[in-house]
Amino acid sequence: MLAESLTGKTAPEFSNLRGWVNTSPLTMTGLRGKVVLLDFWTYSCVNCVRSLPHMKLLHKEYAGDTFVLIGVHTPEFEFERIPENVASAVKRFGIGYPVAIDSENTTWRLYGNQYWPRQTVIDSKGTVRWEHAGEGDYDKMEDRIRDLLKETGKLADNKIKAGSNKLEKFGFVQNTTPEIYMGTLRSQGFGNGQVCVPGSCTRYIDPGKHSRDVPYLSGDWTQFPEYVMHETDESGYVLLKYGARNTNAVLGVSDTKPVRLNVQLDGKPIEKGKAGADIQWDSTGGYLVVAENRLYVIVRTKAFEIHELKLVTNSDDLRFYTYTFG
């Protein structure tokens, strides 16, 4: 589903960008003669991150004189507007294709977008020929690109498909916990039955009984528009009973000092067999180190499972933006 379809229309020009990564500035006019794939993404979005291997494979197989893939980085959170943060994320993910920094969401709006990720395929004459919102349909995407390359006469008849559908797929499992936002702008509320914003209460008390898919806070937290922030060096935690295979969180700090979170699953230190890629270990068990604002992979299991995840901190600088699941 797309907010506004541009299929059959001239692709809008890039506008009001804050810069580029991996290239000098590009224009849609200057790209005439090439087939162009625009991938609208943001680096804290788990759906976008899962689509990156498919984008990288298409770039590897087809980039050249007649095809270019451009990532249009459009932020969801304020910290993603900073060009240096975008450049760091591009390097961390090993992205080699051009990335436009659309920090004011201007190009995003020109393309009628409301979703991360979203792909737009443009032919060599500058006309939008195919659009897609969300993950998936990578085989169809590659077919459309190949069709347009054939129109230019530049795709060899014996060129084998990259076959990005062979990469790991992340299908939807019924009853998977939906994305949960912690800030006032999009929060559905906490199980504590109270909200502490600047100038009001800060102390949350865990009631002890927990409903599924509802976050619970314990300790001194304050809710801001995009996140909740732990305000003291006394121990506090965020707890969530969820159902999913993979669990991630967008976390951050305002200072440069790293923050440690101890990770518990069902009241015990997380097991190595269930730990996500960002979990580290010491004699006390698994923990996270939050040193920058980004998506952290916390739990990864082989199948859909229901667990109670507790993230414990004694930092007065932890920001918790959102949970995402898969």
N, C-alpha and C positions, 0 to 999 in steps of 0.2 A: 504494500500500500504506500502510495506517494502523496505528499501534501499537494503537489502541483506537478503535472507531467509536462516535460519540455520536448518529448519525442516528436520529431518532425520540425522542430524549431531550431534557429541558429543558436549555438551554444553561447551563453553570456561570456563576456570578457572577465578575466580576473580583476578584482577591484579591492582597493584599500588593504592590501596585504602588508604585513609587518616584515616580510623578508622571505627568503628561500633557503632551503638546505639541499646540498648535493648538486647545485646548479646555479648559474647566473639567472637573473629574472627571465621568465618565459611569458609569452602572450598567446592567446588563442589565435589571433591573426597570424602570428609568426609560426604557429604549428600547422597551418593549412598545408595539405599534402601528406599529413600523417594521420593515422588512426590514433585516437587519444582515449585512454581510460582514466577517468577521475575517480579516486577513492576518497570519499569524505570520511574522516576518522578523527579520533582523539585518543591520546595515549593512556588515559585511565579507564577506557571503556573495554570491558572484557570481550564483548562481541567483536569489537574492532581488532583487538589483539589476536583473537582466534582466526580472523580473516587474513592476517598478515602473511602467513606462509603461502597462502593461495596467491596473494598479490605478488609476492617475491618470486614465485615460480613463473607466473605470467611474464614478469619483467625479464627474468633470466632467459626464457624461451623466445620472446618476440621483440625485445627492445632493439632498436636500430634505426635505420633511415626512415622507416615507414610506420613505426609504432612507438608510442611513449606512454608510460604509466606515470601519473602524477598523484601523489597523496596530498589531499587538501586538508590540512590539520585545522579543525574548527573546535574550540574548547567547550567543555561542559562546565568546568570549574575555573575560578579566577586564576589559580596557579598555573593552569594550562595556557594562559594567554601570554606568558613570558617566553620570548623567542629562545632564550638560552635553555629553558627547560625542554622546549620542543626539540632543539638540536641534540640535547643529551639523550632524550628518549629515542630519537631516530638512530643514534649511534648504538644505544643499548639493545635495540631490536634488530640491528644489523640491516637496516633498510638502505639500499643502494640507489634507489630511484629518486627523482626530484620530489621535494615536499614543499608545498606552499604554506606559509604561516598566515592563516586567516583569523587572526586573533579577535577581530571585531565582528566576526560572523557575517561579514558583508557578502562575500562570494557565496557562502552557504545560503543566504536569503535570496540572492539572485537566481539560484538554481531551485528555489522553492522547497528547500529541504527542512525536515523536522526530525531526521533519524540518524543514528550512528549504528553501523556504517551505512553508507549509500554509495552505489557505483553508477556512473554515467559513462556510456560509450558514445564517442563522437566520431563521425566519419571524416575522410580526408578533405571534405568540402566545408567542414565546420558545423555540420548538422547533427543534432542529438538523434541517435538511432536506437538506443536501448537504455533502460533505467531499471534499477533494482534497489530495494531497501532491505537492510538486514543481512544476516548471514545466509549462505547457501546459494544454490543455482550457479555454482562455479563452472559446471560443464556448459550450461547455456551461455554464460558470459564468454567463455573461450570460443564457443561456436560462433557467437556474434562477432567477436573480434576477427576470427578467421574469415568469416564471410566478407567483412569490410576490407580486410587485407587482400582478399581475392579480387575485389572490385578494383583495387589499385593495380592489380597485375603483378604484385610483388611477393605473393605467397607461393612458394614452390609446391607443386602437386604432391611431392613425396614428403612434405613437412609433417611429421607425426605430432599429434596433439600432446600438450604438456601433461594433461590428465590430472589436474589439481584435485579432482574428486578422489584420487587415490590417497590423498593425505588424510590425516585423522579427522573424523567428522564428530561434531558435537550436536547430537540430536536432542530435541526437547523431550523431557520425561514428564508425564502428567503428575501434578502435585508438587513439582519443584517449587521451592520458595521463590517468590518474585524478588526483584531488586528492592532493597530497602534503603531509603535516604534518611539521614540523621539530622539534617538541618531543617530550620523552620519553613523554608521555601517549599519542600516536598515531603516532609515527614508525615507519616500516618499516625504518629503518636507513639508513646512508650507504654510498656505494660505497668509501669509504676503508677500511672494515673495522675501524673503531674508533669509540668514542663517548667524548667528553670531557664529564663532568659536573662541577659545582663540587667542588673539592678533588682532582681527578684531572688528567690531561693537558689541555692546551688547544691544542697545535699540531697542525693537520691538514696532511697532505701529499697533494697530488693525484697519484694513481698514473699519470696520463697516458692511460690507456685507459678509455673511458667506456661503460657499458651504458646503454641507453635506460630512461627513467622512474626513474632512481636519482640522487639528488642527491650531489654531491661538494663537499667543503669544502677550502679552502686557507687557511692562516693560523691565527690564534689565535681560536678559537671555543669557547664553552661551551654545552652543551645544558641547558635548563631545561624544566619540564613543558610549557609552551605554545610555546616558541620556542628558536632558537639565537641567541646574542648574540656579536657581534664585540667582542673584549676589549681591543684595542690600537689605536694610531694607525699601525701598520704595515699595509701593503696586504694585503688578503685578499679572497677571493671565494667565491661559491657558483656552481656550474656544474651545468647539467641538460641532457641530451639528451632532447627531448620530441617528441611529435607532436600537433598541434592547429592550429586556425585562430587562436584568441585565447589569450593567455597573461597571467595576472594573478598578483600576489603580495600577500599581506597582510603589510605591513611596519610598523615603528613605532620610536619612540625613547622613552627614559625621561625625557629632558630636553626643554627647549623649543628647543634649538639644532637647526636643520635639518641633515640628513645628506645627503651627495651620494653617489650610486652611478653609476659609469660603466657603460654598457650595451653589451655586445658580442653579436653574433649570428654564429655560425660563425667566431669568431676575429677579426672585424672590427667597427668601430663600426656600430651598427644603422643601416639605411637609413631614410630618411624614409617610403618607401613601405610599410614594415613596422612602423612605430612606432605604439605605442598612444597613447591620449589623454594620458597623464601624462608622456610623454617631452618633455624640453626640449633645447635645442641651444646649443652654442657652437663655437668653432674646433676643439675636440678631438673633437666628435661628439655623440651622443645621451647624455643622462644623466637620472636621476631625482633629485628632491629629496624626501626623506622628512621631513615636518615634523609629522606626526601619525600616530596609529595608525589605518590604514584599508586598504582594497583599492586597489591601484595597477594600472592597465592598462598593460602593458608592450609586448606585441606584438599586432598585429592584421593578419592577412593575408586575402586574398580566398578562399582555399581551404585545405584541410588540407595542412600542410607539416611536415616534420621538420627541426628545427634544434637547435643547441647554444647555449644561452643562458648568458652569464656576467655576473654582477652583481658589480662590483668596488668595494670601499670601503676607506677608511683611517680610519674612525670607530671609536671605542671605545664607541659607544652605539647601534649598529644592532641591531634585533630583527627576526628573520625568522620568521614564524609558519607560513605555508603558501603553496603554489602552487595555483592553480586554472586550469582550461582549458575551452575551448569550441570 
